[in-house]
Amino acid sequence: MKIYDTKGNELTERPDYEKGRILQDPNDPDRYIYTTWEELPAGDGNGETPRSKDQKLADLDAQYASDKAELTREYGDAVMHDDAETANALKAELAALDEWYDTEYRKIEGEE
């Protein structure tokens, strides 16, 4: 899965989810676009366009899938190079990512 900015440039680093979100490209299901809050159209006055619970969950799933794919790739590289220290660190990162996902999912599900 590849992530691009709104100008079409592929991102090489993990996006800052505090400053924006990932949206699936409607024309390509394997392509994701990172959009900062400032680039979103005006919505409810706080820089974020109101989204339904399903849209928020879809955004969360896209973020999780992107991060997990990157960690999985890095883990495979570490294992192929017999780098147990890096592989173990990446497993810990994946566990933290899973915990983050579960927490965020519960927050979204608990919204009115």
C-alpha positions as semicolon CSV with decimal commas, in nm:
position;residue;x (nm);y (nm);z (nm)
1;M;0,000;0,000;0,000
2;K;0,137;0,339;-0,096
3;I;0,055;0,674;0,062
4;Y;0,073;1,001;-0,129
5;D;0,035;1,365;-0,032
6;T;-0,237;1,576;-0,196
7;K;0,007;1,683;-0,469
8;G;0,065;1,320;-0,576
9;N;0,410;1,275;-0,417
10;E;0,470;0,938;-0,252
11;L;0,541;0,971;0,120
12;T;0,855;0,794;0,237
13;E;0,794;0,845;0,609
14;R;0,498;0,761;0,830
15;P;0,249;1,053;0,828
16;D;0,177;1,249;1,146
17;Y;-0,182;1,150;1,228
18;E;-0,213;1,438;1,473
19;K;-0,185;1,680;1,178
20;G;-0,406;1,499;0,926
21;R;-0,558;1,174;0,810
22;I;-0,533;0,912;0,539
23;L;-0,812;0,876;0,287
24;Q;-0,847;0,594;0,036
25;D;-0,823;0,709;-0,323
26;P;-1,170;0,654;-0,472
27;N;-1,012;0,558;-0,807
28;D;-0,750;0,314;-0,673
29;P;-0,819;0,094;-0,367
30;D;-0,444;0,031;-0,313
31;R;-0,360;0,402;-0,304
32;Y;-0,404;0,625;0,000
33;I;-0,382;1,002;0,025
34;Y;-0,258;1,181;0,337
35;T;-0,446;1,506;0,388
36;T;-0,357;1,759;0,657
37;W;-0,641;1,917;0,854
38;E;-0,562;2,251;0,688
39;E;-0,614;2,098;0,343
40;L;-0,962;1,969;0,426
41;P;-1,262;2,175;0,319
42;A;-1,427;2,392;0,585
43;G;-1,667;2,192;0,796
44;D;-1,765;2,230;1,157
45;G;-1,534;2,521;1,238
46;N;-1,252;2,327;1,400
47;G;-1,073;2,234;1,079
48;E;-1,233;1,893;1,043
49;T;-1,517;1,801;0,815
50;P;-1,781;1,611;1,015
51;R;-1,757;1,240;0,945
52;S;-1,985;0,951;1,024
53;K;-1,879;0,672;1,257
54;D;-1,830;0,444;0,954
55;Q;-1,601;0,701;0,788
56;K;-1,397;0,738;1,107
57;L;-1,362;0,360;1,134
58;A;-1,258;0,341;0,768
59;D;-0,993;0,609;0,830
60;L;-0,871;0,419;1,136
61;D;-0,856;0,093;0,939
62;A;-0,657;0,263;0,661
63;Q;-0,408;0,407;0,909
64;Y;-0,369;0,073;1,084
65;A;-0,326;-0,120;0,758
66;S;-0,063;0,125;0,636
67;D;0,136;0,117;0,960
68;K;0,110;-0,261;0,989
69;A;0,225;-0,313;0,630
70;E;0,531;-0,097;0,694
71;L;0,617;-0,277;1,019
72;T;0,569;-0,615;0,850
73;R;0,803;-0,516;0,568
74;E;1,065;-0,392;0,811
75;Y;1,028;-0,708;1,022
76;G;1,081;-0,928;0,716
77;D;1,397;-0,734;0,632
78;A;1,526;-0,772;0,989
79;V;1,460;-1,147;0,994
80;M;1,626;-1,200;0,656
81;H;1,933;-1,020;0,790
82;D;1,933;-1,221;1,116
83;D;1,885;-0,898;1,313
84;A;1,700;-1,034;1,617
85;E;1,725;-0,707;1,811
86;T;1,548;-0,507;1,540
87;A;1,295;-0,787;1,482
88;N;1,205;-0,790;1,852
89;A;1,176;-0,411;1,860
90;L;0,942;-0,425;1,559
91;K;0,729;-0,692;1,729
92;A;0,695;-0,457;2,026
93;E;0,597;-0,173;1,789
94;L;0,331;-0,397;1,632
95;A;0,193;-0,482;1,977
96;A;0,177;-0,108;2,055
97;L;0,008;-0,044;1,720
98;D;-0,251;-0,313;1,794
99;E;-0,318;-0,159;2,136
100;W;-0,350;0,188;1,982
101;Y;-0,594;0,056;1,721
102;D;-0,811;-0,114;1,985
103;T;-0,820;0,202;2,198
104;E;-0,909;0,426;1,903
105;Y;-1,172;0,179;1,781
106;R;-1,340;0,179;2,123
107;K;-1,334;0,562;2,129
108;I;-1,507;0,581;1,792
109;E;-1,761;0,312;1,879
110;G;-1,843;0,497;2,203
111;E;-1,927;0,825;2,027
112;E;-2,286;0,939;2,019
